[in-house]
């Protein structure tokens, strides 16, 4: 099997060193770059989702505006911001900026996409034939395997360790294709893990709410462990890449200091977003319990009305009069 050169020689430095101004908080919102393929993809997905929501409204059905905002603004908007804003511009210049991008792609984007319930929207708007294909896919063995909780949990917690402690991250710094595939991989793995836990769509792998909370709770220490490991190690992630950038960007901090900051960001943001997930799950649990209680009340009321109507229409016990 042939491996990329950057995997075999991890100390390769960039051949074209960028020259960017000092990174600030304002830069994250002003240093935008346009990737035509990424832009067209985001616009197409957003357009298809909005068309599906419009189709439902046109035929008199309701589609919550919150789901549309979650998918289009929260999910696709966060993905575009993480990859095309100043965060995307500086993601291979500062490891700390890349770590912010990592958390957005791996946690925030999957959460908002799941809350948008795109599969439910497709089931309600697709023609009969493609809807049948989608239903077969949802009930297939492949879907059950990909949503199997132990597997998705292992992929979710092991992916960051494999990314930063193998040649994978070094390769992404030297290859635009691998770099973009890394972005998609983070979103995909996060979606496989969070969609059955946080989403609304009818997919396999869905568990009861106590077990969902347990899965979220079990995932939190792994971000903390990884963050502390990155903060405490002396070996540079990316090896010679970041020190070589000082030639044209002397404002850059020492690579090891920025790496320690990146570990702290991973640790703190993982706990913060995990708390957000707990809140979302708790709200979903309360709403589900409220709806279940309302359904049970309606069922009991219906049984009570039937009993009353049955008791009020009892046959007479007197025998008919002789003629």
C-alpha positions, 0 to 999 in steps of 0.5 A: 500500500502506497502512503502519501509522502507527508505520512512517511516524512512528517517533518516536511515544511510547507513549500508555499508559506502564507503571509497573513496579518495578525489573527484577532477576534475580529479577523475571524469575522472579516478574513473570509475566503470563498471555496466554490465547491463548498459554497455551491454544496451548502447552497444546494443543501439549504435550497433543497431543505427550504424547498421541502419546507415550502412544499409542506406549507403549500399543501397546508401542512405545518413544519416548525420554523425552529427546525428550519432555523436549526438546520439552515442557520445553525447547521449549514451556517456553522459549517460554512462559518467554520470552513470559510470565515477567518477560522477557515483561513487560519485553521492551518496557521494556528493550532488553537484556531483549528481546535475551535474549528474542530469543535464546531464541526465535530459537535455544534454542526451535527447537533443543529443538523440533527435538530433540523430533522431532514430525514423526517422532512424527506419522508413527508415530501419525497415522491413515492419511489424515492421515499420507498428507497429511503425507508429501505435504507433506514431499515437496512442492516447498514443503517443499524450498524452505523447507528449502533451506540457502542460503535458510534461512541468508539468512533467519536471518542477515538477519532480525535486521538487518531487525528492528532497522534498519527500522521493524519493531521500532518497529511491534512496540513500538506494536502488540501484534499485530505484537509477537506476530507478531515472536515467532512469526517469530523461532521460525519462521525459527530452526526453518527454519534449525536443523531440517534441521541439528539435528533428527531428523525426516525432512525435506528439506534434510538435509546431511551432518554436516561441512556442518551444522557449516559452516553453524553456523560461518558463522552465528556471525559475523553475531551478533557483527557485529550485536551490535558494530553495536548497541553502537557506534551512537549512534542509538536503536533504538526512537527515542523509545519508551525515553526516554519511559518514564523519566517513570514509571520513573526507575530505568531506565538511559539508553536508549543504555547499555541499548542497548549492553548489549543489543548485548553480550548478542547478541554473547556469547549468540550465541557461547555458544548456537552452542557449544552447537549445536556440542556437540549436532551433535558428539554426534549425529555420534558417535552416527550413526557408532557406529550405522553402524559397528554396522550394518556389523559386523552385516552383515559377521557375517551374511556370514561366517555365510553363508559358513561355512554354505555351506562346511560343506554342500558336495556330495560329489564321489564318484560314486554307487555302481553297483547 
